[in-house]
Amino acid sequence: MKAAIILLTKGYQHPQFYETLIRRNAHIYENFNRRMKQEYPLLIFHEGNITEEHKQFILSYEKNAIVKFIDIGLDFKWPMSITMNEVKDHRFHLGYRLMCRFHSANIWKYVKDYDYIIRIDEDAMIGELNYDIFEYMKEHNLDYMPSRYTHEYHDLSNETLPQVAEKLLVGKWKAEDYNQTTLWVPYTNLYAGRVGFFLREDVQHFLNELINDKGFLINRWGDHIVHGICLKAFSDPTKIKVIHDFAYFHGSHHSLTINGRAVEGIMSEHEARVFNCVPSGKAEMHYIAAEKV
């Protein structure tokens, strides 16, 4: 069995800006890799703009045995067929949209030689994981292990993506399946997945058709909702299980997740109700578990 720990990052002008990445890697070593029978490689995808000097700087702090830098720049270019006048909702910059596209579809060809991956984003700091998540997935025949589920509250995505997905998934999925009353969208800043599932011919056909739709970049369709649709259309609930006995902190959302439950962080009102959280008063849309108040 081959497995890897992956992320997509960017190149910075000064080495000091890799501090979060270095800290993330240290958490992976201390709380996962060193505890396993074998160490799993870290794959660092980047846009081709991490210099050799900066790679050596990152590696000088590294305890994980294998770290590979992989240039995905060819798949991280804005298509000339989409003008800036067409782009909607400018809260989301172009790089973010390309990142969503990469994590939805392009990534799978880069990890085709692996059986499983776990994505741990640059700002995701993991707690102790005392079992081999990849061996667990193999033993239980799982396609996917999300860290938790989330709610897509981006109106533009909710208004445009379901209809396109329905046309591409005739007989497998309907727009009405987009109902999020029950959370089913994986929180993809940290998840484990079986590569073979996403490389299935039918899954690949759907993903490639979807990312080649201009609406993907124009409307900012997120990889989390794309993964959720794939799991609903092509997998089975018995092959999906939330990562257990595990906690981690997601920096950009100030979010603490414990055993699949958000106990603090930025979330929608709907998520807050599901996870029994209340406004913390720290920031807009920031909630905390009711029992902590």
C-alpha distance (Angstrom), angle and dihedral (degrees) to the residues before:
residue distance angle dihedral
M1 . . .
K2 3.80 . .
A3 3.78 122.2 .
A4 3.80 137.5 164.8
I5 3.79 143.0 -167.1
I6 3.80 111.2 -128.2
L7 3.78 144.5 -172.8
L8 3.78 140.2 162.6
T9 3.79 115.5 -130.6
K10 3.78 139.0 164.9
G11 3.76 134.2 -119.5
Y12 3.79 116.2 -106.3
Q13 3.79 131.8 -153.1
H14 3.79 94.6 -126.1
P15 3.84 129.7 36.2
Q16 3.81 92.1 -128.0
F17 3.80 89.5 72.9
Y18 3.82 90.6 67.2
E19 3.79 90.3 68.2
T20 3.82 93.1 103.6
L21 3.82 91.9 49.2
I22 3.81 91.2 48.7
R23 3.80 90.9 49.5
R24 3.81 90.7 48.2
N25 3.81 90.6 52.8
A26 3.81 91.2 48.8
H27 3.81 90.7 53.4
I28 3.81 89.7 50.9
Y29 3.79 91.5 52.8
E30 3.80 97.3 44.0
N31 3.79 97.8 40.5
F32 3.80 101.8 34.4
N33 3.80 123.7 0.6
R34 3.80 99.8 51.4
R35 3.81 89.9 49.9
M36 3.81 94.5 56.8
K37 3.82 129.3 88.2
Q38 3.79 86.7 -120.0
E39 3.79 131.2 23.7
Y40 3.77 115.4 -120.5
P41 3.82 121.1 -138.3
L42 3.79 122.1 -108.5
L43 3.81 113.0 -132.5
I44 3.80 112.6 -158.8
F45 3.80 110.0 -165.5
H46 3.79 114.9 -162.8
E47 3.79 140.2 168.0
G48 3.80 94.0 -106.4
N49 3.78 92.7 -91.7
I50 3.80 103.6 104.3
T51 3.79 104.6 104.7
E52 3.80 123.1 -138.8
E53 3.80 88.8 -112.3
H54 3.81 90.6 55.5
K55 3.79 92.2 45.9
Q56 3.79 89.3 55.9
F57 3.80 90.2 47.3
I58 3.81 90.6 54.7
L59 3.80 92.2 45.2
S60 3.80 91.9 50.5
Y61 3.81 87.8 71.0
E62 3.79 95.4 40.6
K63 3.81 125.0 120.0
N64 3.80 97.1 168.9
A65 3.80 109.9 100.3
I66 3.80 99.3 -132.9
V67 3.81 126.2 35.5
K68 3.80 121.3 167.8
F69 3.81 125.9 -170.1
I70 3.81 111.0 -150.2
D71 3.81 122.5 -168.3
I72 3.83 110.8 -140.5
G73 3.80 94.8 168.1
L74 3.81 93.7 125.3
D75 3.80 89.0 62.9
F76 3.78 94.1 44.5
K77 3.80 101.8 69.9
W78 3.78 127.9 114.8
P79 3.84 110.2 -117.5
M80 3.80 115.7 -115.5
S81 3.81 88.3 -138.2
I82 3.83 90.8 73.4
T83 3.80 118.3 67.6
M84 3.78 124.3 -156.2
N85 3.82 88.9 -115.4
E86 3.79 89.1 64.9
V87 3.81 95.6 53.5
K88 3.81 114.2 104.3
D89 3.80 131.4 -156.2
H90 3.80 102.0 23.1
R91 3.81 92.8 -158.3
F92 3.82 84.7 91.8
H93 3.80 113.7 65.1
L94 3.79 123.1 -141.3
G95 3.80 94.1 -104.4
Y96 3.79 90.5 56.8
R97 3.81 91.0 53.0
L98 3.80 91.3 49.5
M99 3.79 89.2 48.8
C100 3.81 90.2 54.6
R101 3.79 89.9 49.8
F102 3.80 92.2 49.6
H103 3.80 94.3 49.3
S104 3.80 91.4 45.9
A105 3.79 100.1 53.1
N106 3.81 119.9 -20.0
I107 3.80 94.4 63.8
W108 3.80 95.7 68.7
K109 3.79 95.9 69.3
Y110 3.82 89.4 54.3
V111 3.81 92.7 55.1
K112 3.82 98.6 36.4
D113 3.81 91.5 118.4
Y114 3.83 91.7 59.8
D115 3.78 128.8 79.2
Y116 3.80 96.2 -150.5
I117 3.79 139.3 10.1
I118 3.75 135.4 -168.2
R119 3.79 117.0 -154.0
I120 3.78 113.9 -147.6
D121 3.79 111.4 174.9
E122 3.78 123.9 -137.5
D123 3.79 93.1 -102.1
A124 3.82 95.7 43.4
M125 3.82 112.6 104.1
I126 3.78 111.8 -168.1
G127 3.78 128.4 -148.6
E128 3.78 123.7 -146.5
L129 3.80 116.8 -41.6
N130 3.78 104.4 -174.4
Y131 3.78 99.5 -179.8
D132 3.80 131.8 60.8
I133 3.78 102.7 -101.4
F134 3.80 92.1 -164.6
E135 3.79 93.7 52.4
Y136 3.80 88.1 46.5
M137 3.81 91.3 54.1
K138 3.79 91.8 48.3
E139 3.80 93.6 47.4
H140 3.82 92.8 49.3
N141 3.83 96.0 38.8
L142 3.81 93.3 -121.5
D143 3.78 126.9 171.0
Y144 3.79 97.3 -167.1
M145 3.80 143.6 9.6
P146 3.82 114.6 -166.9
S147 3.79 120.7 -164.1
R148 3.80 86.7 -133.6
Y149 3.78 140.4 -40.7
T150 3.77 126.2 -92.6
H151 3.79 140.3 -169.5
E152 3.80 122.5 -111.7
Y153 3.78 103.8 -137.7
H154 3.81 96.3 166.7
D155 3.81 100.6 121.3
L156 3.80 95.7 -157.4
S157 3.81 92.1 55.8
N158 3.78 92.0 45.3
E159 3.79 90.8 51.4
T160 3.82 98.2 46.6
L161 3.81 112.7 24.7
P162 3.84 102.8 60.7
Q163 3.80 94.7 60.2
V164 3.81 93.2 48.7
A165 3.81 92.0 47.4
E166 3.81 90.8 50.0
K167 3.82 91.3 55.1
L168 3.81 91.2 49.9
L169 3.80 94.8 44.5
V170 3.80 102.8 47.2
G171 3.79 109.3 177.5
K172 3.81 93.6 5.6
W173 3.78 105.0 66.7
K174 3.79 138.6 11.0
A175 3.78 132.5 -158.6
E176 3.81 88.7 -112.7
D177 3.83 87.5 64.0
Y178 3.80 86.6 70.0
N179 3.82 89.3 78.7
Q180 3.81 106.1 128.9
T181 3.80 99.2 -166.6
T182 3.79 84.4 113.7
L183 3.80 109.6 44.0
W184 3.82 111.0 -115.5
V185 3.81 103.8 147.9
P186 3.85 110.0 106.1
Y187 3.80 118.1 -129.2
T188 3.80 93.6 -123.2
N189 3.79 101.4 -168.4
L190 3.81 82.1 89.7
Y191 3.80 125.2 19.3
A192 3.81 139.9 125.7
G193 3.79 120.5 -130.1
R194 3.78 141.4 -178.0
V195 3.79 106.4 -119.6
G196 3.80 93.4 -151.9
F197 3.80 90.4 61.6
F198 3.79 92.7 57.8
L199 3.81 91.9 42.5
R200 3.79 92.5 57.4
E201 3.80 109.6 123.8
D202 3.81 93.8 -120.5
V203 3.81 93.2 47.2
Q204 3.81 91.9 47.1
H205 3.80 91.4 49.1
F206 3.80 90.9 53.4
L207 3.81 94.1 45.3
N208 3.79 94.6 48.2
E209 3.79 92.8 46.6
L210 3.79 89.7 49.2
I211 3.81 98.1 49.9
N212 3.81 90.5 45.3
D213 3.79 89.5 58.0
K214 3.80 106.7 98.6
G215 3.77 88.9 -135.7
F216 3.80 90.6 71.3
L217 3.80 94.1 71.7
I218 3.79 97.7 24.7
N219 3.80 94.1 54.8
R220 3.85 98.1 30.7
W221 3.80 100.4 -120.5
G222 3.80 106.8 -165.8
D223 3.79 126.5 -130.9
H224 3.82 89.6 -129.4
I225 3.78 93.2 63.5
V226 3.82 90.9 42.0
H227 3.81 90.1 54.5
G228 3.79 89.5 48.2
I229 3.80 92.5 53.3
C230 3.82 91.2 47.0
L231 3.79 91.2 52.5
K232 3.80 92.2 48.3
A233 3.80 93.9 46.9
F234 3.80 103.2 38.0
S235 3.81 109.8 18.7
D236 3.79 135.3 54.8
P237 3.82 131.0 -120.5
T238 3.81 89.4 -118.4
K239 3.82 88.6 62.8
I240 3.80 95.5 52.5
K241 3.80 124.4 73.6
V242 3.80 132.4 164.2
I243 3.82 114.5 -115.3
H244 3.80 105.9 -96.0
D245 3.81 133.9 -154.6
F246 3.77 88.6 24.7
A247 3.80 142.2 114.2
Y248 3.80 133.0 -176.9
F249 3.78 141.8 168.1
H250 3.82 122.3 -127.2
G251 3.78 108.2 -155.1
S252 3.80 104.4 -159.3
H253 3.82 92.0 53.4
H254 3.83 94.3 34.9
S255 3.79 83.0 -128.4
L256 3.79 128.7 161.1
T257 3.81 115.1 -164.9
I258 3.80 122.2 -170.5
N259 3.81 120.8 -175.3
G260 3.78 93.5 -22.8
R261 3.78 96.0 -45.7
A262 3.80 126.6 109.1
V263 3.79 106.8 -133.1
E264 3.79 97.1 171.8
G265 3.78 139.5 5.9
I266 3.79 147.4 67.1
M267 3.79 110.9 -34.7
S268 3.79 142.6 139.8
E269 3.79 122.8 -87.4
H270 3.80 87.9 -109.2
E271 3.81 92.4 55.2
A272 3.78 90.3 46.4
R273 3.81 91.0 55.2
V274 3.82 92.2 47.6
F275 3.81 92.5 49.5
N276 3.83 93.7 39.3
C277 3.80 94.0 -117.8
V278 3.80 129.1 150.7
P279 3.83 132.5 -157.0
S280 3.79 110.7 -75.3
G281 3.80 96.9 -160.6
K282 3.82 89.6 -132.0
A283 3.81 96.1 106.8
E284 3.78 142.7 -20.7
M285 3.83 111.2 -65.6
H286 3.81 90.8 5.8
Y287 3.79 113.8 137.1
I288 3.79 137.4 178.2
A289 3.80 133.1 -159.7
A290 3.81 109.5 -82.6
E291 3.80 92.5 -129.7
K292 3.82 89.8 60.3
V293 3.79 93.3 58.9
